[in-house]
Amino acid sequence: MTQQPLTQRPLTSLLVANRGEIAVRIFRTARALGLATVAVHSDPDADALHVREADAAVRLPGAAPADTYLRGDLVIKAALAAGADAVHPGYGFLSENAGFAREVAAAGLVWIGPPPEAIEAMASKTRAKELMRAAGVPLLDPVDPAAATAADLPLLLKAAAGGGGRGMRVVRDLDSLKESLDAASAEAASAFGDGEVFAEPYVERGRHVEVQILADSHGTVWALGTRDCSLQRRHQKVIEEAPAPALPDSLRENLHAAAVAAARAVSYEGAGTVEFLVAADGRPYFLEMNTRLQVEHPVTEAVFGLDLVALQLRIAEGAALPLTPPEPAGHAVEARLYAEDPAQDWRPQTGVLHTLAVPGGVRVDTGFADGDTVGVHYDPMLAKVVAHAPTRAEAVRALAHALAGARIHGLTTNRELLVRSLRHPEFAGARLDTGFYERHLGSLTEGGPDAGLAALAAALADAAPAPDAPLATRLGGWRNLRSQPQIRHYTAAGTAYEVRYRPTRSGPPELVDHPGVRVLTAEPGLVTLEVEGVRRMFHVKRKSNIQGAGAGAPEIYVDSPLGAHTLTAVPRFADPQDRTEPGSLLAPMPGTVVRVAEGLAPGAAVTAGQPLLWLEAMKMEHRIVSPASGTLTALHATLGHQVEFGALLAVVQEETPA
């Protein structure tokens, strides 16, 4: 196998062939090591945080990943133009592309990753499993979809190339097998350029456990403990931790040995991860090997006290690892904070992130700063939040507390879901498996904290004069004469709230029809209420909504220990909006039409819930279904059509009951 020399000149300048959080994180280590940093960016990312933090940046013209971050030729050209001598791929995009790794080396640049042959050997899950079987690593037996019977169910369909949950389907009945195969193949071809799909038994209530490995060019391979990544949505990880809890020592040792065997089987170098599925009976099965840095690598760094990116760079320079890794200490838990709505089929969100502030004591890796825009072209992850503590219980508690106290304004996120997940009895008791959200999503997303007190705080903050306002203005902020109650209206999560208060001659106003609540202080950004004898502080931030159906309506973000709320101020007089024709299907997000139901055309009969269109946005496919049974009277979306939020896609005329 081709390997980098054992000794080569020290690196001086590093280009990161990626964007967002991982680019920012790699730049942080590069700066600490004294390396100059080079970013690449698409047009939507021209002002992104990773661009602002780099020493130099090179434009990749275009917006879609296929035109920008997946163009290896442009990335190499950028590295040479900027004077970089090494390329780090991060994760995703070109990170597991053996051809790109070879082209980097051919251009005289240092590739921060494993040898291309190792990437190639593990690139196809089917070929990788053949290799692992020969190395003695335990595997699930494949199932031929054409010969599958009811006894083989349930089945898991998986794309042979790529990952991240793309091209994966669970099949529980034979009647849906062909449709699921076609859908998985189409999604895999769209995402990875390879439509190969294979089938294997779907292990109910299995655990996703992985082993971080690190190898140098001198023959040393480290197994850096285990991670549990069982809490997943759409086969994509949400919460990860190290070490994987509640594993018998014998199983942990077997996983370490299997991971090292997998690495040695392909003469691996650098950082990588070997993933396993652990069945309910404790038997492990090899899933795949990720020949790159994982998203969840910070939990391993925290437990072992290492910087894996720094070690990647030193290994690329030819350095040797010590024969044994450091001893682990404590427990670490990571949560991925996404701009998405879990209650709406994990629908991704776009728009301005006004505020992202997480209390101290935890690690926050992010590619965004206040005021940045979350666009439609890329993954909706805002940040990774990591807590490390001596015990698992302490780490979980610290992470939940930090997320609950975070201020996140401008976008709907999965923050509340993360907090509830961390505090759920099953998770707290380390009863983990990949079906967690299938069982509990409904209870985890229903019945959020009441926004009534938040509405009170919003109204009082909105009416309070600024503390630096002229004296006359401040005196006029509250009327000196006893008057009729002032009334303000808000909506939050579809619920309407009315607030009544009466100004006083001095001091804060009196609330009307709000028993048990007394106003202590009221300022534009901070309101203090006494609620049933308990003092509560509410932080208030007001922004104008500049997108979507409610464009122009002010949004108020209220944060307190009782919960975070986004409220919309309702004007005194209704503002007539353009009426939408009944049965209209509007785009729930900006995206690209990637599929249209076969034979769909105006005049076609449709049934309620029937998938009509598929939109791709932020690395996910989203079904647009018929709202009722009836006739399709208009179809405005076509294959490949890019649509904006709220665009009219189609119209269904509901059938009239006999």
Disulfide bonds with the S-S distance in Angstrom:
none
